[in-house]
Amino acid sequence: MRIVVTDTTRIKPAPAEPSKDDENGRGLLLVEALAHDWGSTLVRGGKRMWAELRGDGMP
């Protein structure tokens, strides 16, 4: 399965290194852990993020 989302920023996403007390910054870490593959593409007006998940439950 491929999940695609878009937003209006053109900042290239990168996984953060949150401390144990941080309440934010884990989204891409979760995507990276669960997805078979993920990435982003700059598009007119922002960027498109995508993640591919395998049907067998394995990253």
C-alpha positions as CSV (number, residue, x, y, z in Angstrom):
1,M,0.0,0.0,0.0
2,R,1.2,3.5,-0.7
3,I,0.2,6.4,1.5
4,V,0.6,9.9,0.1
5,V,0.2,13.3,1.8
6,T,1.0,16.8,0.7
7,D,1.7,20.1,2.5
8,T,2.6,23.6,1.6
9,T,6.2,23.7,2.9
10,R,9.1,23.0,0.7
11,I,11.4,22.0,3.5
12,K,12.9,18.5,2.9
13,P,11.8,16.2,5.8
14,A,14.4,14.4,7.9
15,P,13.9,12.2,10.9
16,A,14.5,14.2,14.2
17,E,16.4,13.1,17.2
18,P,14.0,13.9,20.0
19,S,14.9,13.6,23.7
20,K,12.8,11.2,25.9
21,D,10.9,14.3,27.2
22,D,10.1,15.8,23.8
23,E,6.4,15.7,22.9
24,N,7.0,16.1,19.2
25,G,9.5,15.0,16.5
26,R,8.8,11.2,16.2
27,G,6.6,11.1,13.1
28,L,9.2,10.3,10.6
29,L,10.9,7.9,13.0
30,L,7.7,5.9,13.1
31,V,7.3,6.1,9.3
32,E,10.9,4.9,8.9
33,A,10.4,2.0,11.3
34,L,7.1,0.8,9.8
35,A,7.4,1.5,6.1
36,H,9.2,-0.6,3.5
37,D,10.2,2.7,1.8
38,W,9.4,6.4,2.0
39,G,10.4,9.7,0.5
40,S,9.4,13.1,-0.6
41,T,9.1,15.1,-3.9
42,L,8.9,18.8,-4.3
43,V,5.7,19.8,-6.1
44,R,4.1,23.1,-7.1
45,G,3.0,24.8,-3.9
46,G,4.8,22.5,-1.5
47,K,5.9,18.8,-1.2
48,R,4.5,15.4,-1.5
49,M,5.4,12.7,1.1
50,W,4.9,9.0,0.5
51,A,5.4,5.8,2.4
52,E,5.0,2.2,1.1
53,L,3.8,-0.5,3.4
54,R,4.0,-4.2,2.6
55,G,1.0,-6.4,3.0
56,D,2.8,-9.1,4.9
57,G,3.3,-6.8,7.9
58,M,7.1,-6.7,7.5
59,P,8.9,-3.4,6.9
